[in-house]
Amino acid sequence: MRLWSLHPRHLDARGLVALWREGLLARAVLRGRTRGYRFHPQLDRFRARPDPVRAVECYLSRVLEEARARGYRFDGRLFPFRHCRGRFPVTRGQVERERVLLARKLLARTGRRLRGPVAPHPCLVVVPGPPEPWERG
């Protein structure tokens, strides 16, 4: 499971579809609707929020916006469309680690190079610090 800290616009088609599916899985886990992935470290950032389900739905709503902007037909009826009530933090180190990881993936899958700085996911705000403690990749 990879719930990117990067803006969904940086992902290729395969990455965006995977993010959508993994975000829906994360929502199911946080709602107690599945036994798998309950202890996945990528969920820690959402569990740290006052309402973890609402936080992941906000996250997914921004993925849905990107998909619609590209003309994809993701099913937005799967959850209520929610904008974030305030953004939650992600460290600069985490964003950089994910930038490197995504650059490798894009080059391998599409031959495309990730150029320039990357933006964080719209639900996140970058703060100083090393990679997040939950990062294992």
DSSP file (Angstrom, degrees, kcal/mol; ACC not computed):
  #  RESIDUE AA STRUCTURE BP1 BP2  ACC     N-H-->O    O-->H-N    N-H-->O    O-->H-N    TCO  KAPPA ALPHA  PHI   PSI    X-CA   Y-CA   Z-CA
    1    1 A M              0   0    0      0, 0.0     2,-0.4     0, 0.0    41,-0.1   0.000 360.0 360.0 360.0 130.6    0.0    0.0    0.0
    2    2 A R        -     0   0    0     16,-0.1     2,-0.9     2,-0.0    20,-0.1  -0.932 360.0-176.0-133.9 110.6    1.3    3.4   -0.9
    3    3 A L        -     0   0    0     -2,-0.4    16,-0.0    19,-0.1    17,-0.0  -0.852  32.9-135.8-104.2  94.1   -0.7    6.5   -0.1
    4    4 A W        -     0   0    0     -2,-0.9    91,-0.1     1,-0.1    -2,-0.0  -0.106  18.2-155.1 -58.5 141.8    1.4    9.1   -1.7
    5    5 A S  S    S+     0   0    0     89,-0.1   116,-3.0     2,-0.1     2,-0.2   0.488  74.1  92.1 -86.3  -7.2    2.2   12.4    0.1
    6    6 A L  B    S-A  120   0A   0    114,-0.3     5,-0.1     1,-0.1   115,-0.0  -0.502  94.5 -88.9 -88.1 155.9    2.7   13.9   -3.4
    7    7 A H    >   -     0   0    0    112,-2.8     3,-2.0   114,-0.2     4,-0.3  -0.396  35.5-124.8 -60.9 136.3    0.0   15.7   -5.4
    8    8 A P  G >  S+     0   0    0      0, 0.0     3,-1.6     0, 0.0    -1,-0.1   0.720 104.0  75.9 -58.8 -20.3   -1.9   13.1   -7.5
    9    9 A R  G 3  S+     0   0    0      1,-0.3    -2,-0.1     7,-0.0     7,-0.1   0.734  87.4  61.3 -64.7 -19.4   -1.0   15.2  -10.7
   10   10 A H  G <  S+     0   0    0     -3,-2.0    -1,-0.3   109,-0.1     2,-0.2   0.635  88.9  91.9 -80.0 -13.4    2.5   13.8  -10.5
   11   11 A L  S <  S-     0   0    0     -3,-1.6     2,-0.1    -4,-0.3    91,-0.0  -0.502  73.5-128.1 -84.5 149.1    1.3   10.2  -11.0
   12   12 A D     >  -     0   0    0     -2,-0.2     4,-2.6     1,-0.1     5,-0.2  -0.287  41.9 -88.9 -79.5 177.6    1.0    8.4  -14.2
   13   13 A A  H  > S+     0   0    0      1,-0.2     4,-2.3     2,-0.2     5,-0.2   0.917 128.8  48.4 -57.8 -46.5   -2.3    6.7  -15.1
   14   14 A R  H  > S+     0   0    0      1,-0.2     4,-2.2     2,-0.2    -1,-0.2   0.907 112.9  48.3 -61.4 -42.3   -1.3    3.4  -13.5
   15   15 A G  H  > S+     0   0    0      2,-0.2     4,-2.4     1,-0.2    -1,-0.2   0.878 110.6  50.6 -66.3 -38.4   -0.1    5.2  -10.3
   16   16 A L  H  X S+     0   0    0     -4,-2.6     4,-2.3     2,-0.2    -2,-0.2   0.916 111.4  47.5 -67.6 -42.3   -3.3    7.2  -10.1
   17   17 A V  H  X S+     0   0    0     -4,-2.3     4,-2.3    -5,-0.2    -2,-0.2   0.918 113.1  49.3 -63.4 -42.5   -5.5    4.1  -10.5
   18   18 A A  H  X S+     0   0    0     -4,-2.2     4,-2.8    -5,-0.2     5,-0.2   0.909 109.6  51.7 -63.3 -41.2   -3.5    2.3   -7.9
   19   19 A L  H  X S+     0   0    0     -4,-2.4     4,-2.5     2,-0.2    -1,-0.2   0.912 109.4  50.3 -61.8 -42.5   -3.7    5.2   -5.5
   20   20 A W  H  X S+     0   0    0     -4,-2.3     4,-2.2     2,-0.2    -2,-0.2   0.948 113.6  44.4 -59.6 -50.2   -7.5    5.3   -5.9
   21   21 A R  H  X S+     0   0    0     -4,-2.3     4,-2.1     1,-0.2    -2,-0.2   0.906 115.4  47.0 -64.2 -42.2   -7.8    1.5   -5.1
   22   22 A E  H  X S+     0   0    0     -4,-2.8     4,-2.5     2,-0.2    -1,-0.2   0.845 110.2  53.5 -70.6 -32.5   -5.4    1.7   -2.2
   23   23 A G  H  X S+     0   0    0     -4,-2.5     4,-2.2    -5,-0.2    -1,-0.2   0.896 108.8  49.2 -65.6 -39.9   -7.2    4.7   -0.8
   24   24 A L  H  X S+     0   0    0     -4,-2.2     4,-2.1     2,-0.2    -2,-0.2   0.887 111.0  50.1 -65.9 -37.9  -10.5    2.8   -0.9
   25   25 A L  H  X S+     0   0    0     -4,-2.1     4,-2.6     2,-0.2    -2,-0.2   0.922 108.8  52.2 -63.8 -43.5   -8.8   -0.1    0.8
   26   26 A A  H  X S+     0   0    0     -4,-2.5     4,-2.7     1,-0.2    -2,-0.2   0.905 108.6  51.0 -59.2 -41.1   -7.4    2.3    3.5
   27   27 A R  H  X S+     0   0    0     -4,-2.2     4,-1.6     2,-0.2    -1,-0.2   0.919 109.5  49.8 -62.7 -43.5  -10.9    3.6    4.0
   28   28 A A  H  <>S+     0   0    0     -4,-2.1     5,-2.9     2,-0.2     6,-0.4   0.911 111.6  49.0 -61.9 -42.1  -12.3    0.1    4.4
   29   29 A V  H ><5S+     0   0    0     -4,-2.6     3,-1.6     1,-0.2     5,-0.2   0.943 111.1  48.9 -62.4 -47.2   -9.6   -0.7    7.0
   30   30 A L  H 3<5S+     0   0    0     -4,-2.7    -1,-0.2     1,-0.3    -2,-0.2   0.760 109.8  52.7 -67.4 -23.6  -10.2    2.4    9.0
   31   31 A R  T 3<5S-     0   0    0     -4,-1.6    -1,-0.3    -5,-0.2    -2,-0.2   0.458 116.6-115.6 -87.2  -1.4  -13.9    1.7    9.0
   32   32 A G  T < 5S+     0   0    0     -3,-1.6    -3,-0.2    -4,-0.3    -2,-0.1   0.778  78.4 127.4  75.2  27.2  -13.2   -1.8   10.4
   33   33 A R      < +     0   0    0     -5,-2.9     2,-0.3    -6,-0.2    -4,-0.2   0.345  65.0  40.2-100.6   5.2  -14.6   -3.5    7.2
   34   34 A T        -     0   0    0     -6,-0.4    -2,-0.1    -5,-0.2    -1,-0.0  -0.993  59.9-148.4-149.9 152.9  -11.5   -5.7    6.5
   35   35 A R  S >  S+     0   0    0     -2,-0.3     3,-0.8     2,-0.1    -1,-0.1   0.750  76.0  83.9 -93.3 -26.2   -9.1   -7.8    8.5
   36   36 A G  T 3  S+     0   0    0      1,-0.2    -2,-0.1     2,-0.1     4,-0.1  -0.365  93.0  16.5 -75.1 156.4   -6.1   -7.3    6.2
   37   37 A Y  T >  S+     0   0    0      1,-0.1     3,-1.8    -2,-0.1    -1,-0.2   0.547  77.1 136.7  64.3  10.6   -3.8   -4.3    6.3
   38   38 A R  T <  S+     0   0    0     -3,-0.8    -1,-0.1     1,-0.3    -2,-0.1   0.803  77.5  37.4 -58.6 -28.7   -5.1   -3.3    9.8
   39   39 A F  T 3  S+     0   0    0      3,-0.0    -1,-0.3     4,-0.0    -2,-0.1   0.142  80.9 140.4-110.8  19.1   -1.5   -2.5   11.0
   40   40 A H    X   -     0   0    0     -3,-1.8     3,-1.8     1,-0.1     4,-0.3  -0.451  52.1-137.6 -66.4 129.6   -0.1   -1.1    7.8
   41   41 A P  G >  S+     0   0    0      0, 0.0     3,-1.6     0, 0.0     4,-0.4   0.750  97.2  71.1 -63.9 -24.0    2.1    1.9    8.7
   42   42 A Q  G 3  S+     0   0    0      1,-0.3     3,-0.4     2,-0.1     4,-0.3   0.719  92.7  60.0 -63.8 -18.8    0.8    4.0    5.8
   43   43 A L  G X> S+     0   0    0     -3,-1.8     4,-2.5     1,-0.2     3,-0.7   0.611  80.2  86.5 -83.8 -12.0   -2.4    4.3    7.8
   44   44 A D  H <> S+     0   0    0     -3,-1.6     4,-1.6    -4,-0.3    -1,-0.2   0.872  82.8  56.9 -58.2 -39.0   -0.7    6.0   10.8
   45   45 A R  H 34 S+     0   0    0     -3,-0.4    -1,-0.2    -4,-0.4     4,-0.2   0.856 111.8  42.8 -63.1 -33.0   -1.1    9.5    9.4
   46   46 A F  H X4 S+     0   0    0     -3,-0.7     3,-1.6    -4,-0.3    -1,-0.2   0.876 109.8  55.7 -79.4 -38.4   -4.8    9.0    9.1
   47   47 A R  H 3< S+     0   0    0     -4,-2.5    -2,-0.2     1,-0.3    -1,-0.2   0.778  99.6  62.8 -63.0 -25.1   -5.2    7.4   12.5
   48   48 A A  T 3< S+     0   0    0     -4,-1.6    -1,-0.3    -5,-0.2    -2,-0.2   0.599  88.4  89.9 -75.7 -10.7   -3.5   10.4   14.0
   49   49 A R  S <  S-     0   0    0     -3,-1.6     4,-0.1    -4,-0.2     5,-0.0  -0.521  89.6-116.8 -84.3 153.8   -6.4   12.7   12.9
   50   50 A P  S    S+     0   0    0      0, 0.0    -1,-0.1     0, 0.0    -4,-0.0   0.859 113.1  26.3 -58.5 -35.6   -9.4   13.3   15.1
   51   51 A D  S  > S-     0   0    0      1,-0.1     4,-2.3    -5,-0.1     5,-0.2  -0.812  72.9-175.7-129.3  90.2  -11.6   11.5   12.5
   52   52 A P  H  > S+     0   0    0      0, 0.0     4,-2.3     0, 0.0     5,-0.2   0.851  83.1  51.1 -57.9 -38.9   -9.5    9.1   10.5
   53   53 A V  H  > S+     0   0    0      1,-0.2     4,-2.2     2,-0.2     5,-0.2   0.933 110.9  48.1 -66.3 -44.4  -12.3    8.1    8.1
   54   54 A R  H  > S+     0   0    0      1,-0.2     4,-2.2     2,-0.2    -1,-0.2   0.896 110.6  53.3 -61.0 -39.1  -13.1   11.7    7.3
   55   55 A A  H  X S+     0   0    0     -4,-2.3     4,-2.2     1,-0.2    -2,-0.2   0.913 110.7  45.0 -63.1 -43.9   -9.3   12.3    6.7
   56   56 A V  H  X S+     0   0    0     -4,-2.3     4,-2.6     2,-0.2    -1,-0.2   0.841 111.4  53.6 -71.8 -30.9   -9.0    9.5    4.3
   57   57 A E  H  X S+     0   0    0     -4,-2.2     4,-2.1     2,-0.2    25,-0.5   0.886 108.5  49.6 -68.4 -37.4  -12.2   10.5    2.5
   58   58 A C  H  X S+     0   0    0     -4,-2.2     4,-1.4     2,-0.2    -2,-0.2   0.942 111.0  50.1 -61.4 -47.2  -10.7   14.0    2.1
   59   59 A Y  H  X S+     0   0    0     -4,-2.2     4,-1.2     1,-0.2     3,-0.4   0.927 112.3  46.9 -56.5 -48.0   -7.6   12.5    0.7
   60   60 A L  H  X S+     0   0    0     -4,-2.6     4,-2.8     1,-0.2    -1,-0.2   0.840 103.0  63.1 -65.5 -33.9   -9.6   10.4   -1.7
   61   61 A S  H  X S+     0   0    0     -4,-2.1     4,-2.0     1,-0.2    -1,-0.2   0.870 103.9  48.6 -61.3 -34.6  -11.7   13.4   -2.8
   62   62 A R  H  X S+     0   0    0     -4,-1.4     4,-1.7    -3,-0.4    -1,-0.2   0.823 109.5  51.5 -74.9 -31.2   -8.6   15.1   -4.1
   63   63 A V  H  X S+     0   0    0     -4,-1.2     4,-2.4     2,-0.2    -2,-0.2   0.909 109.6  51.2 -66.8 -41.6   -7.5   11.9   -6.0
   64   64 A L  H  X S+     0   0    0     -4,-2.8     4,-2.7     1,-0.2     5,-0.2   0.900 106.3  54.5 -61.6 -42.0  -11.0   11.9   -7.5
   65   65 A E  H  X S+     0   0    0     -4,-2.0     4,-2.2     1,-0.2    -1,-0.2   0.921 109.8  47.0 -57.9 -44.4  -10.6   15.5   -8.6
   66   66 A E  H  X S+     0   0    0     -4,-1.7     4,-1.4     2,-0.2    -2,-0.2   0.914 111.3  51.1 -65.2 -42.5   -7.4   14.7  -10.4
   67   67 A A  H  <>S+     0   0    0     -4,-2.4     5,-2.7     1,-0.2     3,-0.4   0.930 111.3  47.6 -61.4 -45.0   -9.0   11.6  -12.1
   68   68 A R  H ><5S+     0   0    0     -4,-2.7     3,-1.3     1,-0.2    -1,-0.2   0.888 106.8  57.0 -63.7 -38.6  -12.0   13.7  -13.3
   69   69 A A  H 3<5S+     0   0    0     -4,-2.2    -1,-0.2     1,-0.3    -2,-0.2   0.811 108.5  48.1 -61.9 -28.6   -9.6   16.4  -14.6
   70   70 A R  T 3<5S-     0   0    0     -4,-1.4    -1,-0.3    -3,-0.4    -2,-0.2   0.476 122.2-107.8 -88.4  -3.7   -8.0   13.7  -16.7
   71   71 A G  T < 5 +     0   0    0     -3,-1.3    -3,-0.2    -4,-0.4     2,-0.1   0.619  69.6 145.9  87.4  12.3  -11.3   12.4  -17.9
   72   72 A Y      < -     0   0    0     -5,-2.7     2,-0.4    -6,-0.2    -1,-0.3  -0.452  48.2-134.4 -80.1 158.1  -11.2    9.1  -15.9
   73   73 A R        +     0   0    0     -2,-0.1     2,-0.1     2,-0.0    -1,-0.1  -0.481  34.8 166.4-115.3  60.8  -14.5    7.7  -14.6
   74   74 A F        -     0   0    0     -2,-0.4     2,-1.2   -10,-0.2     3,-0.0  -0.485  47.0-107.2 -70.2 146.2  -13.7    6.8  -11.0
   75   75 A D    >   +     0   0    0      1,-0.2     3,-1.2    -2,-0.1    -1,-0.1  -0.641  37.3 179.4 -82.8  98.4  -16.9    6.1   -9.0
   76   76 A G  G >  S+     0   0    0     -2,-1.2     3,-0.8     1,-0.2    -1,-0.2   0.512  70.6  78.9 -75.4  -4.8  -17.3    9.1   -6.7
   77   77 A R  G 3  S+     0   0    0      1,-0.2    -1,-0.2     3,-0.1    -2,-0.1   0.528  70.3  85.8 -79.3  -3.8  -20.5    7.6   -5.3
   78   78 A L  G <  S+     0   0    0     -3,-1.2    -1,-0.2     1,-0.1    -2,-0.1   0.683 105.1   2.0 -72.1 -17.1  -18.4    5.3   -3.1
   79   79 A F  S <  S-     0   0    0     -3,-0.8     2,-0.2    -4,-0.1    -1,-0.1  -0.978  90.8 -82.0-160.3 160.1  -18.1    7.9   -0.4
   80   80 A P        -     0   0    0      0, 0.0     2,-0.4     0, 0.0   -19,-0.1  -0.499  50.0-112.2 -69.4 136.4  -19.2   11.5    0.4
   81   81 A F        -     0   0    0     -2,-0.2     2,-0.4    -5,-0.1   -23,-0.1  -0.562  46.2-179.2 -69.8 123.3  -17.1   14.1   -1.4
   82   82 A R        -     0   0    0    -25,-0.5     2,-0.3    -2,-0.4   -21,-0.2  -0.986  23.5-152.4-132.3 131.5  -15.2   15.9    1.4
   83   83 A H        -     0   0    0     -2,-0.4   -25,-0.1     1,-0.1   -24,-0.1  -0.757  41.3 -95.4 -92.8 152.1  -12.8   18.8    1.4
   84   84 A C        -     0   0    0     -2,-0.3     2,-1.1   -26,-0.2     3,-0.1  -0.313  17.3-138.1 -68.5 144.2  -10.4   18.9    4.3
   85   85 A R  S    S-     0   0    0      1,-0.3    -1,-0.1    38,-0.0   -27,-0.0  -0.812  85.2 -26.3 -95.4  88.0  -11.0   20.9    7.4
   86   86 A G  S    S-     0   0    0     -2,-1.1    -1,-0.3     2,-0.0     2,-0.3   0.185  85.4 -92.5  79.7 151.6   -7.4   22.1    7.6
   87   87 A R        -     0   0    0     -3,-0.1    37,-0.2    37,-0.1    36,-0.1  -0.669  32.6-133.2 -97.8 155.2   -4.5   20.2    6.2
   88   88 A F  E     -b  124   0B   0     35,-2.4    37,-1.8    -2,-0.3    -2,-0.0  -0.797  30.3 -95.1-110.5 156.8   -2.4   17.8    8.2
   89   89 A P  E     +b  125   0B   0      0, 0.0     2,-0.3     0, 0.0    37,-0.2  -0.261  32.9 176.6 -78.4 150.9    1.4   17.7    8.2
   90   90 A V  E     -b  126   0B   0     35,-2.0    37,-2.4    -2,-0.0     2,-0.1  -0.974  33.7-113.4-140.5 142.3    4.0   15.8    6.3
   91   91 A T  E  >  -b  127   0B   0     -2,-0.3     4,-2.1    35,-0.2     3,-0.2  -0.411  15.1-124.5 -80.0 152.9    7.7   16.2    6.6
   92   92 A R  H  > S+     0   0    0     35,-2.3     4,-2.5     1,-0.2     5,-0.2   0.881 113.7  57.1 -57.8 -40.1   10.0   17.6    3.9
   93   93 A G  H  > S+     0   0    0     36,-2.5     4,-2.4    37,-0.3    -1,-0.2   0.869 105.7  49.7 -60.7 -37.5   12.1   14.4    4.3
   94   94 A Q  H  > S+     0   0    0     36,-0.6     4,-2.6    -3,-0.2    -1,-0.2   0.921 110.1  49.7 -67.5 -44.2    9.0   12.3    3.5
   95   95 A V  H  X S+     0   0    0     -4,-2.1     4,-2.1     1,-0.2    -2,-0.2   0.918 113.0  47.6 -60.7 -42.9    8.1   14.4    0.4
   96   96 A E  H  X S+     0   0    0     -4,-2.5     4,-2.1     2,-0.2    -2,-0.2   0.916 110.3  51.4 -65.8 -42.5   11.7   14.1   -0.8
   97   97 A R  H  X S+     0   0    0     -4,-2.4     4,-2.1     1,-0.2    -2,-0.2   0.924 113.0  45.6 -59.8 -43.5   11.8   10.3   -0.2
   98   98 A E  H  X S+     0   0    0     -4,-2.6     4,-3.1     2,-0.2     5,-0.2   0.837 107.7  57.8 -70.4 -31.9    8.6    9.9   -2.2
   99   99 A R  H  X S+     0   0    0     -4,-2.1     4,-2.4    -5,-0.2    -1,-0.2   0.931 109.3  45.3 -61.1 -44.6    9.9   12.2   -5.0
  100  100 A V  H  X S+     0   0    0     -4,-2.1     4,-2.0     2,-0.2    -2,-0.2   0.923 114.2  48.8 -64.1 -45.2   12.9    9.9   -5.5
  101  101 A L  H  X S+     0   0    0     -4,-2.1     4,-2.2     1,-0.2    -2,-0.2   0.926 113.4  46.1 -61.4 -46.4   10.7    6.8   -5.3
  102  102 A L  H  X S+     0   0    0     -4,-3.1     4,-3.1     1,-0.2     5,-0.3   0.895 108.2  56.7 -65.7 -39.1    8.2    8.2   -7.8
  103  103 A A  H  X S+     0   0    0     -4,-2.4     4,-2.1    -5,-0.2    -1,-0.2   0.917 109.2  46.7 -58.1 -43.0   10.9    9.3  -10.1
  104  104 A R  H  X S+     0   0    0     -4,-2.0     4,-2.3     2,-0.2    -1,-0.2   0.926 113.4  48.4 -63.6 -45.4   12.2    5.7  -10.3
  105  105 A K  H  X S+     0   0    0     -4,-2.2     4,-2.8     1,-0.2     5,-0.3   0.927 112.1  47.9 -62.7 -45.9    8.8    4.3  -10.9
  106  106 A L  H  X>S+     0   0    0     -4,-3.1     4,-2.8     1,-0.2     5,-1.1   0.908 112.1  49.5 -63.6 -41.4    7.9    6.7  -13.6
  107  107 A L  H  X5S+     0   0    0     -4,-2.1     4,-0.8    -5,-0.3    -1,-0.2   0.916 115.2  44.0 -63.7 -42.8   11.2    6.2  -15.4
  108  108 A A  H  <5S+     0   0    0     -4,-2.3    -2,-0.2    -5,-0.2    -1,-0.2   0.898 122.7  35.9 -69.1 -40.9   10.8    2.4  -15.2
  109  109 A R  H  <5S+     0   0    0     -4,-2.8    -2,-0.2    -5,-0.2    -3,-0.2   0.884 138.2   8.4 -82.0 -39.8    7.1    2.3  -16.3
  110  110 A T  H  <5S-     0   0    0     -4,-2.8    -3,-0.2    -5,-0.3    -2,-0.1   0.534  86.7-120.3-123.2 -11.0    6.9    5.1  -18.8
  111  111 A G  S  <<S+     0   0    0     -5,-1.1     2,-0.3    -4,-0.8    -4,-0.2   0.466  70.3 136.5  77.3  -0.2   10.4    6.4  -19.5
  112  112 A R        -     0   0    0     -6,-0.9     2,-0.4     1,-0.0    -1,-0.3  -0.605  49.0-138.9 -82.8 138.3    9.2    9.8  -18.3
  113  113 A R        -     0   0    0     -2,-0.3     2,-0.7    -3,-0.1   -10,-0.1  -0.796  12.2-129.1 -96.3 138.6   11.5   11.7  -16.0
  114  114 A L        -     0   0    0     -2,-0.4     2,-0.3   -11,-0.1     4,-0.1  -0.786  36.1-167.1 -84.7 115.8   10.0   13.6  -13.0
  115  115 A R        -     0   0    0     -2,-0.7     0, 0.0     2,-0.1     0, 0.0  -0.793  36.6  -5.2-111.9 148.2   11.4   17.1  -13.3
  116  116 A G  S    S-     0   0    0     -2,-0.3     2,-0.0     2,-0.0    -2,-0.0  -0.032 101.0 -27.2  72.2-174.4   11.5   20.0  -11.0
  117  117 A P        -     0   0    0      0, 0.0     2,-0.3     0, 0.0    -2,-0.1  -0.313  60.6-133.7 -72.1 158.1   10.0   20.3   -7.5
  118  118 A V        -     0   0    0     -4,-0.1   -19,-0.1    -2,-0.0    -2,-0.0  -0.856  11.1-130.5-112.4 150.3    6.9   18.3   -6.6
  119  119 A A        -     0   0    0     -2,-0.3  -112,-2.8  -112,-0.1  -109,-0.1  -0.689  25.2-115.7 -94.0 150.0    3.9   19.6   -4.8
  120  120 A P  B     -A    6   0A   0      0, 0.0  -114,-0.3     0, 0.0    -1,-0.1  -0.392  45.2 -79.4 -76.8 163.2    2.4   17.8   -1.7
  121  121 A H    >   -     0   0    0   -116,-3.0     3,-2.4  -114,-0.2  -114,-0.2  -0.350  47.9-113.6 -54.6 141.8   -1.0   16.2   -1.8
  122  122 A P  T 3  S+     0   0    0      0, 0.0    -1,-0.1     0, 0.0  -115,-0.1   0.695 115.5  57.7 -59.5 -19.2   -3.6   19.1   -1.3
  123  123 A C  T 3  S+     0   0    0    -36,-0.1   -35,-2.4   -64,-0.1     2,-0.3   0.489 101.0  73.4 -86.7  -2.2   -4.7   17.7    2.1
  124  124 A L  E <   -b   88   0B   0     -3,-2.4     2,-0.4   -37,-0.2   -37,-0.1  -0.813  61.3-157.0-116.0 152.0   -1.1   17.9    3.4
  125  125 A V  E     -b   89   0B   0    -37,-1.8   -35,-2.0    -2,-0.3     2,-0.3  -0.995  26.5-122.4-124.5 133.3    1.2   20.8    4.5
  126  126 A V  E     +b   90   0B   0     -2,-0.4   -35,-0.2   -37,-0.2    -2,-0.0  -0.577  31.7 178.4 -81.3 132.7    4.9   20.3    4.4
  127  127 A V  E     -b   91   0B   0    -37,-2.4   -35,-2.3    -2,-0.3   -34,-0.2  -0.892  38.0 -87.4-125.7 157.7    6.8   20.9    7.7
  128  128 A P  S    S+     0   0    0      0, 0.0    -1,-0.0     0, 0.0   -37,-0.0  -0.291  75.1  89.1 -62.5 150.0   10.6   20.5    8.3
  129  129 A G        -     0   0    0    -38,-0.1   -36,-2.5     3,-0.0   -35,-0.2  -0.715  69.9 -73.7 146.0 168.4   11.8   17.1    9.3
  130  130 A P  S    S-     0   0    0      0, 0.0   -36,-0.6     0, 0.0   -37,-0.3  -0.128  75.9 -53.8 -77.7 179.9   13.2   13.7    8.2
  131  131 A P  S    S-     0   0    0      0, 0.0   -39,-0.1     0, 0.0   -38,-0.1  -0.213  75.2 -87.9 -53.3 150.7   11.1   11.0    6.6
  132  132 A E    >   -     0   0    0    -41,-0.2     3,-1.7     1,-0.1    -3,-0.0  -0.235  31.7-118.3 -61.9 149.1    8.0   10.1    8.6
  133  133 A P  T 3  S+     0   0    0      0, 0.0    -1,-0.1     0, 0.0     0, 0.0   0.776 113.6  57.9 -61.0 -26.0    8.4    7.4   11.3
  134  134 A W  T 3  S+     0   0    0    -93,-0.1     2,-0.3   -92,-0.1   -91,-0.1   0.594  79.2 111.6 -80.9  -9.6    5.9    5.2    9.5
  135  135 A E    <   +     0   0    0     -3,-1.7   -41,-0.0     1,-0.2   -93,-0.0  -0.483  29.7 161.4 -69.3 126.0    7.9    5.2    6.2
  136  136 A R              0   0    0     -2,-0.3    -1,-0.2     1,-0.0    -2,-0.0   0.433 360.0 360.0-119.6  -6.3    9.3    1.7    5.5
  137  137 A G              0   0    0      0, 0.0    -2,-0.1     0, 0.0    -1,-0.0   0.449 360.0 360.0-100.2 360.0   10.1    2.0    1.8
